[in-house]
Amino acid sequence: MRWADATSAEIGEVLRNMGAALLPVGATEQHGPHLGCGTDFVIAEELCAAVSAATGVPMLPVLPYGCSLGHSRQWPGTISLLPETLMDLVEQIVDWAHSAGVLRVFIVNAHVTNAAPLRCAVERLRARHNDLMLAIVNTATMTTRVRDAFCADAEDWHANEAETSLMQAISSALVRPELFSMADDPDRTTSSVFIHPVNRTSRNGVTGRPSISTLERGQILFDWMIEDLTDIVRRGLVEAPPLDVPYNPVNSRPSTL
């Protein structure tokens, strides 16, 4: 169920029965010479749509922008938010979703450097809403088999074999196969102490080997991601906090007057 396609009454009915939502978060940024700049948000959106269909959990509209400052201005196409802007956006979205009856939020993140601002947003949301549970699922590291696939050709991967294979399977319009052979670029960060921006680690915005990508490998990886995220969401729908203790016990104490 796509939140944007449903009426207010339909959303209200689903939330009365489920009380949960998926929030896909991606980015708009350069993905080398061979992939479209919407790669990250397309992965987040398509994955959440498939998991929503499998679980019945409604999917909020995708956030197509993320924190992509590390990609620099070297290549056209990147549109980055500041970390605090992404934090504020996610908080405001979740605040309004919570007021509609969402008590469990699965933030599904398909861009690596969104992770820190998303975690900060979760900290602030948990401090405001005692009845709200939030999860951040980073699509490329959600399980061991998925992480191994993403990192097979580079630890500091970007627009690599895994992403290129995925896009062939789920959104071929964003793929330029005739440019695969010129897109490979090695991981130059394996012994780095510092975290360098992409303009200082890659000659073309790629880290990895898109030339070895295939549609078949992309379909296998996408099927794993659907299966693994579906399992995470189903477990989250029935999870209870280990201890039922209020966040702010001062407000829960009986009056001594």
Phi, psi and chi 1 to 4 in degrees:
 res  aa     phi    psi   chi1   chi2   chi3   chi4
   1 MET       -  122.7  174.2 -174.1  176.1      -
   2 ARG   -91.9  122.2  -68.3  177.8 -176.4  -99.9
   3 TRP   -51.7  -43.0 -172.0  -75.1      -      -
   4 ALA   -68.9  -22.1      -      -      -      -
   5 ASP   -88.0  -16.8  -65.9  -17.4      -      -
   6 ALA   -89.9  153.8      -      -      -      -
   7 THR   -79.9  166.4   66.9      -      -      -
   8 SER   -57.2  -44.2  173.4      -      -      -
   9 ALA   -64.1  -39.7      -      -      -      -
  10 GLU   -65.4  -41.7  -69.4  165.2  -11.8      -
  11 ILE   -63.1  -44.5  -70.8  169.8      -      -
  12 GLY   -58.8  -40.7      -      -      -      -
  13 GLU   -65.9  -44.2 -179.4   64.1   23.8      -
  14 VAL   -63.0  -43.4  168.7      -      -      -
  15 LEU   -69.8  -29.8  -65.6 -178.1      -      -
  16 ARG   -64.2  -32.9  -81.8 -170.2  -68.7  -85.3
  17 ASN   -89.4  -27.0  -64.6  -34.0      -      -
  18 MET  -119.2  -47.2  174.4  117.9    9.3      -
  19 GLY    64.9   31.2      -      -      -      -
  20 ALA  -141.1  159.5      -      -      -      -
  21 ALA  -154.1  151.4      -      -      -      -
  22 LEU   -98.6  137.4  -63.5  157.9      -      -
  23 LEU  -122.9  101.0  174.4   57.9      -      -
  24 PRO   -77.4  134.1   23.5  -26.3      -      -
  25 VAL  -130.0  130.4 -176.4      -      -      -
  26 GLY  -133.0 -138.4      -      -      -      -
  27 ALA  -164.1  160.5      -      -      -      -
  28 THR  -119.1  108.5  -63.4      -      -      -
  29 GLU  -159.3  159.0   62.1 -178.2   26.5      -
  30 GLN   -57.1  139.5   68.3   82.3   21.3      -
  31 HIS  -130.7   52.4  -93.3   72.3      -      -
  32 GLY    71.6 -171.5      -      -      -      -
  33 PRO   -78.2   -8.3   27.9  -34.2      -      -
  34 HIS  -119.9   -6.3   65.0  -65.9      -      -
  35 LEU  -127.8  147.7  -69.7  179.6      -      -
  36 GLY   -68.0  156.4      -      -      -      -
  37 CYS   -71.6  -11.1  -66.5      -      -      -
  38 GLY   -92.5   10.6      -      -      -      -
  39 THR   -49.6  -50.6  -68.3      -      -      -
  40 ASP   -64.5  -44.5  -72.5  -11.7      -      -
  41 PHE   -74.7  -27.1   78.2   75.2      -      -
  42 VAL   -66.0  -42.9  169.5      -      -      -
  43 ILE   -59.6  -46.9  -69.2  171.3      -      -
  44 ALA   -61.1  -44.8      -      -      -      -
  45 GLU   -68.4  -46.3 -174.6  171.1   34.3      -
  46 GLU   -66.7  -38.5  -67.2  -60.9  -41.8      -
  47 LEU   -65.2  -46.7  176.7   59.4      -      -
  48 CYS   -65.7  -35.6  -76.7      -      -      -
  49 ALA   -62.3  -42.6      -      -      -      -
  50 ALA   -66.6  -40.7      -      -      -      -
  51 VAL   -72.9  -33.9  172.6      -      -      -
  52 SER   -61.2  -42.8  176.7      -      -      -
  53 ALA   -63.8  -34.2      -      -      -      -
  54 ALA   -78.4  -29.2      -      -      -      -
  55 THR  -112.0  -18.5   62.5      -      -      -
  56 GLY    82.5    0.7      -      -      -      -
  57 VAL   -77.6  125.0  175.7      -      -      -
  58 PRO   -65.5  148.9   20.7  -30.0      -      -
  59 MET  -109.1  118.2 -178.6 -174.7   88.5      -
  60 LEU   -66.7  157.7  -71.2  156.8      -      -
  61 PRO   -58.0  142.8  -26.1   35.3      -      -
  62 VAL   -66.4  143.6   65.8      -      -      -
  63 LEU   -89.6  109.6  -86.6 -179.8      -      -
  64 PRO   -85.1   -5.6   31.2  -34.4      -      -
  65 TYR  -115.5  148.1  -59.5  108.0      -      -
  66 GLY  -144.1 -168.5      -      -      -      -
  67 CYS   -89.3   96.6 -177.7      -      -      -
  68 SER  -117.4   26.9  -59.4      -      -      -
  69 LEU   -56.7  -33.1  -64.6  173.3      -      -
  70 GLY   -65.9  -12.8      -      -      -      -
  71 HIS   -83.9   -6.5  -77.1  -87.6      -      -
  72 SER    62.2 -173.3   77.8      -      -      -
  73 ARG  -105.2   19.5  -59.3 -180.0 -169.4  -87.9
  74 GLN   -65.0  -37.5 -176.7   75.9   20.6      -
  75 TRP  -121.9  135.5  -57.4  -82.0      -      -
  76 PRO   -63.9  153.6  -16.6   28.8      -      -
  77 GLY   117.9  -26.9      -      -      -      -
  78 THR   -78.5  131.1  -61.2      -      -      -
  79 ILE  -125.3  108.2  -53.5  -67.9      -      -
  80 SER  -109.7  143.8 -179.9      -      -      -
  81 LEU   -92.4  154.0  -58.3  178.3      -      -
  82 LEU   -71.0  152.3  -66.4  172.4      -      -
  83 PRO   -54.5  -42.7  -24.4   32.3      -      -
  84 GLU   -68.1  -27.8   54.4  -91.6   33.9      -
  85 THR   -68.9  -44.1  -56.5      -      -      -
  86 LEU   -62.1  -42.4 -179.9   58.5      -      -
  87 MET   -56.7  -49.7  -70.8  165.6   56.8      -
  88 ASP   -63.0  -42.4  -72.5  -17.1      -      -
  89 LEU   -59.4  -49.3  -90.5  172.6      -      -
  90 VAL   -64.4  -41.7  169.6      -      -      -
  91 GLU   -61.2  -44.6  -74.4 -174.9   64.0      -
  92 GLN   -67.4  -39.6  -69.0  175.7   44.4      -
  93 ILE   -60.8  -47.6  -68.7  166.2      -      -
  94 VAL   -69.1  -36.9  174.1      -      -      -
  95 ASP   -56.8  -45.6  -84.1  -24.0      -      -
  96 TRP   -71.2  -38.6  -81.1   88.7      -      -
  97 ALA   -62.9  -39.4      -      -      -      -
  98 HIS   -61.9  -40.4  177.8  -98.4      -      -
  99 SER   -66.0  -21.9   71.2      -      -      -
 100 ALA   -85.9   -9.7      -      -      -      -
 101 GLY   118.8    8.5      -      -      -      -
 102 VAL   -83.1  119.8  175.2      -      -      -
 103 LEU  -113.2   -9.7  -57.7  179.6      -      -
 104 ARG  -133.6  121.6  -61.2  168.3 -170.1 -103.4
 105 VAL  -120.6  126.7 -179.2      -      -      -
 106 PHE  -105.2  102.3  -57.8   90.7      -      -
 107 ILE   -84.7  115.4  -58.7  171.7      -      -
 108 VAL  -106.8  106.4  179.7      -      -      -
 109 ASN  -105.7  124.6  171.9   42.9      -      -
 110 ALA  -111.2   16.9      -      -      -      -
 111 HIS  -132.4  122.4  174.6   55.2      -      -
 112 VAL   -54.5  -48.6  171.9      -      -      -
 113 THR   -84.0    9.3   53.5      -      -      -
 114 ASN   -77.1  -16.6  -74.8  -16.4      -      -
 115 ALA   -59.7  -43.5      -      -      -      -
 116 ALA   -67.8  -50.1      -      -      -      -
 117 PRO   -62.7  -34.1    3.6  -11.2      -      -
 118 LEU   -65.1  -40.9  -70.6  174.4      -      -
 119 ARG   -64.2  -38.7 -179.3   53.5 -164.1  -99.6
 120 CYS   -64.4  -39.8  -69.6      -      -      -
 121 ALA   -61.8  -41.9      -      -      -      -
 122 VAL   -61.5  -42.0  164.0      -      -      -
 123 GLU   -58.2  -44.6  -69.2  -64.8  -44.4      -
 124 ARG   -71.1  -37.5  -61.6 -158.6  -62.0 -160.5
 125 LEU   -66.0  -41.7  -74.6  161.4      -      -
 126 ARG   -62.8  -33.9  -67.8 -168.9  -52.7 -174.7
 127 ALA   -71.8  -21.6      -      -      -      -
 128 ARG   -92.8  -31.6  -75.5 -154.3  -62.8  -84.2
 129 HIS  -123.3  103.6  -57.5  -67.1      -      -
 130 ASN   -65.9  -26.0 -170.8   62.3      -      -
 131 ASP   -98.0   10.0   60.5  -14.3      -      -
 132 LEU  -105.8  131.1  179.9   61.9      -      -
 133 MET  -116.0  135.3  -68.1 -167.9  -72.8      -
 134 LEU  -130.7  139.6  -58.5  108.5      -      -
 135 ALA  -125.5  142.3      -      -      -      -
 136 ILE  -111.3  119.5  -59.3  171.4      -      -
 137 VAL  -113.2  111.9 -179.2      -      -      -
 138 ASN   -84.7  118.5  -64.5  -54.5      -      -
 139 THR   -59.1  -33.9   57.3      -      -      -
 140 ALA   -83.0   -8.7      -      -      -      -
 141 THR  -131.2   18.9   57.5      -      -      -
 142 MET   -65.4  -30.2   67.9  173.3   83.1      -
 143 THR  -144.2  167.0   58.2      -      -      -
 144 THR   -61.5  -43.0  -60.1      -      -      -
 145 ARG   -67.6  -34.6   65.6  177.2  178.2  175.6
 146 VAL   -70.5  -44.8  171.2      -      -      -
 147 ARG   -60.4  -43.7 -175.3 -163.3  178.3  -78.4
 148 ASP   -60.1  -37.7  -72.2  -11.8      -      -
 149 ALA   -67.6  -41.6      -      -      -      -
 150 PHE   -68.3  -33.7  -90.6   89.6      -      -
 151 CYS   -96.1    7.3  -64.8      -      -      -
 152 ALA   -61.2  -34.0      -      -      -      -
 153 ASP  -110.7   -2.7   58.7  -19.9      -      -
 154 ALA  -175.1  134.6      -      -      -      -
 155 GLU   -71.9  -42.0  -82.0  -68.4  -39.6      -
 156 ASP   -96.6   52.3 -170.6   34.3      -      -
 157 TRP   -67.3  154.1   54.6  -92.0      -      -
 158 HIS  -166.7  130.2 -174.3 -107.8      -      -
 159 ALA    53.0   36.3      -      -      -      -
 160 ASN   -91.0 -162.4   65.9  -27.9      -      -
 161 GLU   -57.7  -45.3 -179.9  -85.2  -42.6      -
 162 ALA   -64.0  -50.6      -      -      -      -
 163 GLU   -65.4  -36.9  -76.7 -161.7  -44.9      -
 164 THR   -69.0  -40.3  -55.0      -      -      -
 165 SER   -64.1  -44.6  -67.1      -      -      -
 166 LEU   -57.1  -47.1  -88.9  177.2      -      -
 167 MET   -67.3  -31.4  -64.2  -47.3  -68.0      -
 168 GLN   -63.0  -33.9  -70.8  179.3   72.3      -
 169 ALA   -81.6  -33.5      -      -      -      -
 170 ILE  -114.0  -17.5   65.7  176.3      -      -
 171 SER  -158.9   74.9 -172.6      -      -      -
 172 SER   -63.4  -20.2   60.8      -      -      -
 173 ALA   -64.3  -20.4      -      -      -      -
 174 LEU   -92.9    5.9  -84.8   69.3      -      -
 175 VAL  -112.7  138.6 -179.3      -      -      -
 176 ARG  -119.4   83.0  -51.5  -68.3 -176.0  -92.6
 177 PRO   -58.9  -30.3  -21.0   32.1      -      -
 178 GLU   -67.0  -12.1   69.4  -82.5    9.2      -
 179 LEU  -104.8    1.3  -59.1  178.0      -      -
 180 PHE   -57.1  -41.9  -72.6  178.1      -      -
 181 SER   -66.2  -22.4   61.1      -      -      -
 182 MET  -101.8    4.2   60.9  175.3  -72.8      -
 183 ALA   -93.5  -19.7      -      -      -      -
 184 ASP   -60.1  138.3  -70.2    1.5      -      -
 185 ASP  -152.2  133.8 -153.2   54.3      -      -
 186 PRO   -77.1  162.8   29.0  -36.4      -      -
 187 ASP   -78.6  114.4 -172.8  -10.1      -      -
 188 ARG  -100.1   12.3  -62.1  179.7  173.8   88.3
 189 THR  -108.1    6.5   68.2      -      -      -
 190 THR   -63.0  -25.9   52.7      -      -      -
 191 SER  -116.4   17.4   60.4      -      -      -
 192 SER   -73.9  141.6  -64.7      -      -      -
 193 VAL   -89.2  -40.1  173.0      -      -      -
 194 PHE   -93.6  161.8  -64.5  100.9      -      -
 195 ILE   -95.8  107.5  -58.2  169.3      -      -
 196 HIS   -96.7  147.9  -59.5  -76.2      -      -
 197 PRO   -68.7  161.2   25.3  -32.9      -      -
 198 VAL   -62.8  -31.4  178.7      -      -      -
 199 ASN   -63.2  -17.1   57.8  -63.0      -      -
 200 ARG  -106.0    4.3  -67.7 -179.9  174.9  173.1
 201 THR  -123.1  -15.9   62.8      -      -      -
 202 SER  -136.6  143.7  174.1      -      -      -
 203 ARG   -84.0  -21.3  -63.6 -169.8 -174.2  -78.5
 204 ASN  -135.2   10.7   62.8   -2.9      -      -
 205 GLY    89.2    0.8      -      -      -      -
 206 VAL  -109.6  145.3  175.6      -      -      -
 207 THR  -132.4  108.1  -56.9      -      -      -
 208 GLY   135.1 -163.3      -      -      -      -
 209 ARG  -127.6   75.9  -62.0 -179.2   62.4 -161.0
 210 PRO   -60.9  -19.4   15.5  -27.0      -      -
 211 SER   -64.7  -20.6   65.6      -      -      -
 212 ILE   -97.9    6.9   63.0  172.3      -      -
 213 SER   -71.2  153.8   65.3      -      -      -
 214 THR  -144.3  153.0   67.2      -      -      -
 215 LEU   -59.7  -40.4 -176.5  152.8      -      -
 216 GLU   -62.8  -42.0  -68.2   74.7   19.6      -
 217 ARG   -66.6  -36.1  -69.5  166.0   77.0  166.2
 218 GLY   -64.9  -40.0      -      -      -      -
 219 GLN   -67.4  -40.3 -169.5   59.0   61.7      -
 220 ILE   -61.7  -46.0  -69.8  169.4      -      -
 221 LEU   -64.0  -42.9  176.6   54.9      -      -
 222 PHE   -64.6  -39.6 -166.6   55.7      -      -
 223 ASP   -61.3  -41.3  -71.0  -15.9      -      -
 224 TRP   -60.7  -44.7  -74.6   -5.4      -      -
 225 MET   -63.3  -41.4  -66.7  167.3   73.2      -
 226 ILE   -62.9  -47.9  -65.6  169.6      -      -
 227 GLU   -61.1  -45.4 -177.2  179.1  -29.9      -
 228 ASP   -71.9  -41.0  -66.7   -9.9      -      -
 229 LEU   -69.6  -36.6 -177.4   57.1      -      -
 230 THR   -59.0  -43.1  -63.5      -      -      -
 231 ASP   -62.2  -44.1  175.9   66.6      -      -
 232 ILE   -60.6  -45.7  -69.3  168.0      -      -
 233 VAL   -65.4  -44.0  168.7      -      -      -
 234 ARG   -62.5  -38.7  -75.1  176.3  173.1  159.5
 235 ARG   -67.1  -37.7  -72.0 -170.7  -74.6  115.5
 236 GLY   -68.0  -28.4      -      -      -      -
 237 LEU   -66.8  -23.2  -70.2  174.8      -      -
 238 VAL  -113.7    0.4  -63.0      -      -      -
 239 GLU   -73.2  140.9 -179.7  174.2  -56.9      -
 240 ALA  -117.5  151.7      -      -      -      -
 241 PRO   -57.7  143.4  -21.5   32.2      -      -
 242 PRO   -55.7  -34.3  -26.5   35.3      -      -
 243 LEU  -130.9  136.1  -63.5  173.1      -      -
 244 ASP   -92.1   77.9 -174.5   14.6      -      -
 245 VAL  -126.0  132.4  178.7      -      -      -
 246 PRO   -65.6  149.8   23.9  -33.6      -      -
 247 TYR   -62.4  -41.7 -178.3   83.8      -      -
 248 ASN  -117.3   89.7 -173.5   -4.4      -      -
 249 PRO   -64.8  -21.3   22.7  -32.1      -      -
 250 VAL   -59.8  -41.8  173.0      -      -      -
 251 ASN   -72.8  -11.3  -67.0  -20.8      -      -
 252 SER  -100.8   -6.7  -57.1      -      -      -
 253 ARG   -73.7  141.6  -67.4  173.2 -174.3  165.3
 254 PRO   -67.5  147.7   22.1  -32.2      -      -
 255 SER   -64.2  141.8  173.2      -      -      -
 256 THR   -97.4    1.6   56.4      -      -      -
 257 LEU   -75.6      -  -62.4  177.5      -      -
